[in-house]
Every structure is written in C-alpha cells, then in structure tokens.
C-alpha cells in the first residue's frame, strides 16, 4: 500500500483542489457542502474545529485512517491526535488567532498508537460577519510514512 501513497506535493495539490470544491459547495448552500463533506474522495480525511481547537465534525475516511470512532474525536482537542501534542496545540492557537494557514506535514497517532505521516491543508471557517469561527482541515497519508 505504501507504494500507492502520494508524495507530499501530490497530496497537497489534491487537498487544495478538494478544499476549493468545498468552498464552492459552501457558496451553493449547506446541503451541497454537507454532501461533499460526507462524500470526500477515498483517503481524504476531513474535520472541522471550533475556536477552542475542539473537533466539531469529522468524516468517515478520517475515522478509518486514524482507526478511531466518531465519539473519540468529536469534542476533543485536535492536538490530542498529534504525536507532538504541545507543538500542535501552540500551532492551532496561533492559527485560530488569525496567524494564517499554509500546507504542512505532521505525524498523527492512530488508535493503536502507531504514527502516520500526513499532509494537511486548511481553510478558515467564518461566520456571517466574516469573523474566524474555526478551521476546516483536510489531510491524507503520504509516502514515507
């Protein structure tokens, strides 16, 4: 299976394209967005966090990749699932304060405590007043993990 995994650059390109599709679906309305959220391409994990950094929503591919159940993720701080929890928490706090987003690579911990390397692409979630209210994150496992 490792041979079929994309490189970091390939994964980021795919994730950027999917984030654009999600942005477009959001403009079409909640139903279009929800449908695309739930029907992400195979291997594309997707979650949303609130301003505290807690997971509010997660798709099925993410659950499969991490080997976890929905109730293990939703309501938990997102950095809890990173191998380097403290660094992840600081990064999330900076982003939620408006520090900007850019693609990155991180090692996540699966339920069995094995680490997997993933490429991540994020977008801010905004309310009707255009204030940041959270972050939508897509990720996929990459080669070399």
PADO-774060 format. One record per residue (C-alpha): residue number from 1; residue in one letter; x, y, z. Coordinates in steps of 0.1 Angstrom, whole numbers, plus 5000, padded with zeros to 4 digits. Each point is the difference from the previous one (the first is absolute). Example, Ala and Ser with C-alpha at 12.3 -4.5 7.8 and 13.67 -1.06 7.14 Angstrom:
2
<rec><n>1</n><res>a</res><xx>5123</xx><yy>4955</yy><zz>5078</zz></rec>
<rec><n>2</n><res>s</res><xx>5014</xx><yy>5034</yy><zz>4993</zz></rec>
This chain:
145
<rec><n>1</n><res>x</res><xx>5000</xx><yy>5000</yy><zz>5000</zz></rec>
<rec><n>2</n><res>x</res><xx>5028</xx><yy>5024</yy><zz>5008</zz></rec>
<rec><n>3</n><res>x</res><xx>5010</xx><yy>5001</yy><zz>4963</zz></rec>
<rec><n>4</n><res>x</res><xx>4965</xx><yy>5013</yy><zz>4991</zz></rec>
<rec><n>5</n><res>x</res><xx>5003</xx><yy>5030</yy><zz>5024</zz></rec>
<rec><n>6</n><res>x</res><xx>5005</xx><yy>5034</yy><zz>4985</zz></rec>
<rec><n>7</n><res>x</res><xx>5030</xx><yy>5022</yy><zz>5006</zz></rec>
<rec><n>8</n><res>x</res><xx>4996</xx><yy>5030</yy><zz>5022</zz></rec>
<rec><n>9</n><res>x</res><xx>4997</xx><yy>5023</yy><zz>4970</zz></rec>
<rec><n>10</n><res>x</res><xx>4975</xx><yy>4977</yy><zz>4983</zz></rec>
<rec><n>11</n><res>x</res><xx>4979</xx><yy>4998</yy><zz>5031</zz></rec>
<rec><n>12</n><res>x</res><xx>5001</xx><yy>5038</yy><zz>5006</zz></rec>
<rec><n>13</n><res>x</res><xx>4988</xx><yy>5006</yy><zz>4964</zz></rec>
<rec><n>14</n><res>x</res><xx>4971</xx><yy>4975</yy><zz>5004</zz></rec>
<rec><n>15</n><res>x</res><xx>4991</xx><yy>5015</yy><zz>5034</zz></rec>
<rec><n>16</n><res>x</res><xx>5001</xx><yy>5036</yy><zz>4987</zz></rec>
<rec><n>17</n><res>x</res><xx>4977</xx><yy>4989</yy><zz>4971</zz></rec>
<rec><n>18</n><res>x</res><xx>4976</xx><yy>4984</yy><zz>5024</zz></rec>
<rec><n>19</n><res>x</res><xx>5000</xx><yy>5030</yy><zz>5023</zz></rec>
<rec><n>20</n><res>x</res><xx>4990</xx><yy>5021</yy><zz>4970</zz></rec>
<rec><n>21</n><res>x</res><xx>4972</xx><yy>4977</yy><zz>4992</zz></rec>
<rec><n>22</n><res>x</res><xx>4988</xx><yy>5003</yy><zz>5036</zz></rec>
<rec><n>23</n><res>x</res><xx>5002</xx><yy>5038</yy><zz>4998</zz></rec>
<rec><n>24</n><res>x</res><xx>4979</xx><yy>4999</yy><zz>4969</zz></rec>
<rec><n>25</n><res>x</res><xx>4975</xx><yy>4976</yy><zz>5015</zz></rec>
<rec><n>26</n><res>x</res><xx>4997</xx><yy>5022</yy><zz>5031</zz></rec>
<rec><n>27</n><res>x</res><xx>4989</xx><yy>5029</yy><zz>4977</zz></rec>
<rec><n>28</n><res>x</res><xx>4973</xx><yy>4978</yy><zz>4986</zz></rec>
<rec><n>29</n><res>x</res><xx>4985</xx><yy>4993</yy><zz>5034</zz></rec>
<rec><n>30</n><res>x</res><xx>5002</xx><yy>4978</yy><zz>5030</zz></rec>
<rec><n>31</n><res>x</res><xx>4987</xx><yy>4969</yy><zz>4983</zz></rec>
<rec><n>32</n><res>x</res><xx>5025</xx><yy>5001</yy><zz>4972</zz></rec>
<rec><n>33</n><res>x</res><xx>5028</xx><yy>5006</yy><zz>5026</zz></rec>
<rec><n>34</n><res>x</res><xx>4988</xx><yy>4972</yy><zz>5023</zz></rec>
<rec><n>35</n><res>x</res><xx>4997</xx><yy>4975</yy><zz>4970</zz></rec>
<rec><n>36</n><res>x</res><xx>5036</xx><yy>5008</yy><zz>4989</zz></rec>
<rec><n>37</n><res>x</res><xx>5013</xx><yy>4998</yy><zz>5036</zz></rec>
<rec><n>38</n><res>x</res><xx>4985</xx><yy>4965</yy><zz>5004</zz></rec>
<rec><n>39</n><res>x</res><xx>5010</xx><yy>4989</yy><zz>4964</zz></rec>
<rec><n>40</n><res>x</res><xx>5037</xx><yy>5009</yy><zz>5001</zz></rec>
<rec><n>41</n><res>x</res><xx>5022</xx><yy>4981</yy><zz>4976</zz></rec>
<rec><n>42</n><res>x</res><xx>5015</xx><yy>4968</yy><zz>5014</zz></rec>
<rec><n>43</n><res>x</res><xx>5029</xx><yy>5006</yy><zz>5023</zz></rec>
<rec><n>44</n><res>x</res><xx>4991</xx><yy>5037</yy><zz>5006</zz></rec>
<rec><n>45</n><res>x</res><xx>4995</xx><yy>5006</yy><zz>5037</zz></rec>
<rec><n>46</n><res>x</res><xx>4980</xx><yy>5031</yy><zz>5010</zz></rec>
<rec><n>47</n><res>x</res><xx>4991</xx><yy>5016</yy><zz>5033</zz></rec>
<rec><n>48</n><res>x</res><xx>4989</xx><yy>5034</yy><zz>5014</zz></rec>
<rec><n>49</n><res>x</res><xx>5011</xx><yy>5016</yy><zz>5033</zz></rec>
<rec><n>50</n><res>x</res><xx>4985</xx><yy>5028</yy><zz>5020</zz></rec>
<rec><n>51</n><res>x</res><xx>5018</xx><yy>5030</yy><zz>5015</zz></rec>
<rec><n>52</n><res>x</res><xx>5011</xx><yy>4979</yy><zz>5030</zz></rec>
<rec><n>53</n><res>x</res><xx>5018</xx><yy>4976</yy><zz>4976</zz></rec>
<rec><n>54</n><res>x</res><xx>4974</xx><yy>4972</yy><zz>5007</zz></rec>
<rec><n>55</n><res>x</res><xx>4988</xx><yy>4977</yy><zz>4972</zz></rec>
<rec><n>56</n><res>x</res><xx>4964</xx><yy>5008</yy><zz>4991</zz></rec>
<rec><n>57</n><res>x</res><xx>4996</xx><yy>4978</yy><zz>4970</zz></rec>
<rec><n>58</n><res>x</res><xx>5019</xx><yy>4972</yy><zz>4983</zz></rec>
<rec><n>59</n><res>x</res><xx>4995</xx><yy>4979</yy><zz>4968</zz></rec>
<rec><n>60</n><res>x</res><xx>5001</xx><yy>4962</yy><zz>4997</zz></rec>
<rec><n>61</n><res>x</res><xx>5034</xx><yy>4998</yy><zz>4981</zz></rec>
<rec><n>62</n><res>x</res><xx>5017</xx><yy>5018</yy><zz>5030</zz></rec>
<rec><n>63</n><res>x</res><xx>4985</xx><yy>4975</yy><zz>5024</zz></rec>
<rec><n>64</n><res>x</res><xx>5013</xx><yy>4971</yy><zz>4979</zz></rec>
<rec><n>65</n><res>x</res><xx>5035</xx><yy>5016</yy><zz>4995</zz></rec>
<rec><n>66</n><res>x</res><xx>5003</xx><yy>5006</yy><zz>5038</zz></rec>
<rec><n>67</n><res>x</res><xx>4983</xx><yy>4967</yy><zz>5010</zz></rec>
<rec><n>68</n><res>x</res><xx>4977</xx><yy>5019</yy><zz>5023</zz></rec>
<rec><n>69</n><res>x</res><xx>4963</xx><yy>5004</yy><zz>5006</zz></rec>
<rec><n>70</n><res>x</res><xx>4982</xx><yy>5033</yy><zz>4996</zz></rec>
<rec><n>71</n><res>x</res><xx>4994</xx><yy>5004</yy><zz>5037</zz></rec>
<rec><n>72</n><res>x</res><xx>5037</xx><yy>4997</yy><zz>5006</zz></rec>
<rec><n>73</n><res>x</res><xx>5007</xx><yy>5031</yy><zz>4979</zz></rec>
<rec><n>74</n><res>x</res><xx>4970</xx><yy>5023</yy><zz>5002</zz></rec>
<rec><n>75</n><res>x</res><xx>5002</xx><yy>5023</yy><zz>5031</zz></rec>
<rec><n>76</n><res>x</res><xx>5037</xx><yy>4993</yy><zz>5004</zz></rec>
<rec><n>77</n><res>x</res><xx>5029</xx><yy>5025</yy><zz>4994</zz></rec>
<rec><n>78</n><res>x</res><xx>5014</xx><yy>4993</yy><zz>4966</zz></rec>
<rec><n>79</n><res>x</res><xx>5037</xx><yy>5000</yy><zz>5013</zz></rec>
<rec><n>80</n><res>x</res><xx>4992</xx><yy>4970</yy><zz>5020</zz></rec>
<rec><n>81</n><res>x</res><xx>5004</xx><yy>4979</yy><zz>4969</zz></rec>
<rec><n>82</n><res>x</res><xx>5034</xx><yy>5014</yy><zz>4990</zz></rec>
<rec><n>83</n><res>x</res><xx>5032</xx><yy>4982</yy><zz>5011</zz></rec>
<rec><n>84</n><res>x</res><xx>5015</xx><yy>5034</yy><zz>5010</zz></rec>
<rec><n>85</n><res>x</res><xx>4970</xx><yy>5012</yy><zz>5021</zz></rec>
<rec><n>86</n><res>x</res><xx>5015</xx><yy>5032</yy><zz>5015</zz></rec>
<rec><n>87</n><res>x</res><xx>5013</xx><yy>5013</yy><zz>4966</zz></rec>
<rec><n>88</n><res>x</res><xx>4967</xx><yy>4992</yy><zz>4984</zz></rec>
<rec><n>89</n><res>x</res><xx>4981</xx><yy>5018</yy><zz>5027</zz></rec>
<rec><n>90</n><res>x</res><xx>5022</xx><yy>5032</yy><zz>4996</zz></rec>
<rec><n>91</n><res>x</res><xx>4995</xx><yy>4998</yy><zz>4962</zz></rec>
<rec><n>92</n><res>x</res><xx>4962</xx><yy>4997</yy><zz>5003</zz></rec>
<rec><n>93</n><res>x</res><xx>4998</xx><yy>5029</yy><zz>5024</zz></rec>
<rec><n>94</n><res>x</res><xx>5021</xx><yy>5022</yy><zz>4977</zz></rec>
<rec><n>95</n><res>x</res><xx>4979</xx><yy>4992</yy><zz>4970</zz></rec>
<rec><n>96</n><res>x</res><xx>4967</xx><yy>5006</yy><zz>5018</zz></rec>
<rec><n>97</n><res>x</res><xx>5013</xx><yy>5034</yy><zz>5011</zz></rec>
<rec><n>98</n><res>x</res><xx>5003</xx><yy>5008</yy><zz>4962</zz></rec>
<rec><n>99</n><res>x</res><xx>5036</xx><yy>4991</yy><zz>4996</zz></rec>
<rec><n>100</n><res>x</res><xx>4994</xx><yy>4986</yy><zz>4965</zz></rec>
<rec><n>101</n><res>x</res><xx>4998</xx><yy>4966</yy><zz>4984</zz></rec>
<rec><n>102</n><res>x</res><xx>5023</xx><yy>4981</yy><zz>4977</zz></rec>
<rec><n>103</n><res>x</res><xx>5004</xx><yy>4963</yy><zz>4991</zz></rec>
<rec><n>104</n><res>x</res><xx>5021</xx><yy>4980</yy><zz>5023</zz></rec>
<rec><n>105</n><res>x</res><xx>5011</xx><yy>4964</yy><zz>5009</zz></rec>
<rec><n>106</n><res>x</res><xx>4994</xx><yy>4985</yy><zz>5034</zz></rec>
<rec><n>107</n><res>x</res><xx>5001</xx><yy>4965</yy><zz>5017</zz></rec>
<rec><n>108</n><res>x</res><xx>4967</xx><yy>4989</yy><zz>5014</zz></rec>
<rec><n>109</n><res>x</res><xx>4994</xx><yy>4972</yy><zz>5025</zz></rec>
<rec><n>110</n><res>x</res><xx>4976</xx><yy>4973</yy><zz>4990</zz></rec>
<rec><n>111</n><res>x</res><xx>4978</xx><yy>4983</yy><zz>5026</zz></rec>
<rec><n>112</n><res>x</res><xx>5026</xx><yy>4972</yy><zz>5002</zz></rec>
<rec><n>113</n><res>x</res><xx>5027</xx><yy>5027</yy><zz>5008</zz></rec>
<rec><n>114</n><res>x</res><xx>5018</xx><yy>4995</yy><zz>4967</zz></rec>
<rec><n>115</n><res>x</res><xx>5010</xx><yy>5032</yy><zz>4983</zz></rec>
<rec><n>116</n><res>x</res><xx>4990</xx><yy>5010</yy><zz>4965</zz></rec>
<rec><n>117</n><res>x</res><xx>5014</xx><yy>5028</yy><zz>4980</zz></rec>
<rec><n>118</n><res>x</res><xx>4974</xx><yy>5022</yy><zz>4983</zz></rec>
<rec><n>119</n><res>x</res><xx>4999</xx><yy>5032</yy><zz>4979</zz></rec>
<rec><n>120</n><res>x</res><xx>4974</xx><yy>5025</yy><zz>5012</zz></rec>
<rec><n>121</n><res>x</res><xx>4982</xx><yy>5029</yy><zz>4983</zz></rec>
<rec><n>122</n><res>x</res><xx>4978</xx><yy>5024</yy><zz>5020</zz></rec>
<rec><n>123</n><res>x</res><xx>4974</xx><yy>5027</yy><zz>4995</zz></rec>
<rec><n>124</n><res>x</res><xx>4985</xx><yy>5024</yy><zz>5025</zz></rec>
<rec><n>125</n><res>x</res><xx>4963</xx><yy>4997</yy><zz>5008</zz></rec>
<rec><n>126</n><res>x</res><xx>4983</xx><yy>5034</yy><zz>5002</zz></rec>
<rec><n>127</n><res>x</res><xx>4966</xx><yy>5012</yy><zz>5014</zz></rec>
<rec><n>128</n><res>x</res><xx>4977</xx><yy>5024</yy><zz>4982</zz></rec>
<rec><n>129</n><res>x</res><xx>5020</xx><yy>5029</yy><zz>5013</zz></rec>
<rec><n>130</n><res>x</res><xx>5032</xx><yy>4985</yy><zz>4984</zz></rec>
<rec><n>131</n><res>x</res><xx>5015</xx><yy>4992</yy><zz>5034</zz></rec>
<rec><n>132</n><res>x</res><xx>5021</xx><yy>4969</yy><zz>5004</zz></rec>
<rec><n>133</n><res>x</res><xx>4980</xx><yy>4974</yy><zz>5018</zz></rec>
<rec><n>134</n><res>x</res><xx>5021</xx><yy>4969</yy><zz>4994</zz></rec>
<rec><n>135</n><res>x</res><xx>5021</xx><yy>4981</yy><zz>4975</zz></rec>
<rec><n>136</n><res>x</res><xx>4992</xx><yy>4973</yy><zz>4975</zz></rec>
<rec><n>137</n><res>x</res><xx>5028</xx><yy>4976</yy><zz>4995</zz></rec>
<rec><n>138</n><res>x</res><xx>5006</xx><yy>4974</yy><zz>4972</zz></rec>
<rec><n>139</n><res>x</res><xx>5028</xx><yy>4975</yy><zz>5002</zz></rec>
<rec><n>140</n><res>x</res><xx>5013</xx><yy>4968</yy><zz>4983</zz></rec>
<rec><n>141</n><res>x</res><xx>5027</xx><yy>4975</yy><zz>5008</zz></rec>
<rec><n>142</n><res>x</res><xx>5031</xx><yy>5005</yy><zz>4980</zz></rec>
<rec><n>143</n><res>x</res><xx>5029</xx><yy>4978</yy><zz>4988</zz></rec>
<rec><n>144</n><res>x</res><xx>5028</xx><yy>4995</yy><zz>5024</zz></rec>
<rec><n>145</n><res>x</res><xx>4976</xx><yy>4994</yy><zz>5029</zz></rec>
